Amino acid sequence: MSAFQLAVWGDPIAHSKSPALHAAAYRVLGLDWEYGRRQVDAASFRDALEGLGADWRGLSLTMPLKEEAFRAAATRDAHAELTGAVNTLLLGDDIAGYNTDVGGIIDALSEAGITEARSVRILGAGATAASALVAAADLGAESVEVSARRPERAADLVALGEHIGVSVDARSLDDAVADADLTIATLPSGTVLPEEVAAALAERGGVLFDAAYAPWPSALAAGWGDAAVVSGLGMLLHQAVRQIRIFRHGDPSTALPDEAAVVSAMRAVL
């Protein structure tokens, strides 16, 4: 295939592992593609996007650009439509938007042996929480408790739950009441909860999937007790695999050539 330009955009962006992940994959695939990074904030996103040339194949988007990318996409996949967030743009005459975070969560949990969860607790009510809620529904969750510093921020998640047939109960972090098979933490990296709050969440939280991975273990993961803990590095890896499928095939569900070797090379650079 022709040489293409790709990149990850966000603000901040210096910490991103995406360039290393994508470069490792493209080497295995024999693609002469260049994948970089660029600090872009929400206010400058549209101008930056319009300034790209015809040699640009796609973009990965992180905070705070997922909503901006959603608005820029002419078409969107089902997960993007549900969450209102796009983390992948396939560029061309008509820009296509995708949310690979949902699949990344599901794939990471499946790799850890978790393929279903009837009751789920989501920590946090930001953009990643919407992807976590859709992933929970795909895992068979019938009820989800959203625990957040400001439960009123979860109103959109309650509405999303109604739309996808999942009962969502929003509470404060220190008022969690439900027993959960699985806890999905979407709190910002470096978050340290009060010891008594973290202990109460761990006691009734089941398996912990923590989307944060730097530093690792997170404070929450370090104190989770005897239950299994799954790092967000798995989500980072698998959402990137789905992005590369999109950039290569235009379809997040079409496997890459020798995908096992691609994933192995990507995992080695994490």
Secondary structure, DSSP 8 states (H G I E B T S, - for coil): ----EEEEEESS-TT--HHHHHHHHHHHHT---EEEEEE--GGGHHHHHHT--TTEEEEEE-TT-HHHHHHH-SEE-HHHHHHT---EEE-SSS-EEE--HHHHHHHHHHHTT----SEEEEE--SHHHHHHHHHHHHTT-SEEEEEESSGGGGHHHHHHHHHHT-EEEEEEGGG--S--SEEEE---TT----HHHHHHHHHT--EEEES--SSSS-HHHHT-TTS-EEETHHHHHHHHHHHHHHHHHS-TTS--TTHHHHHHHHHHT-
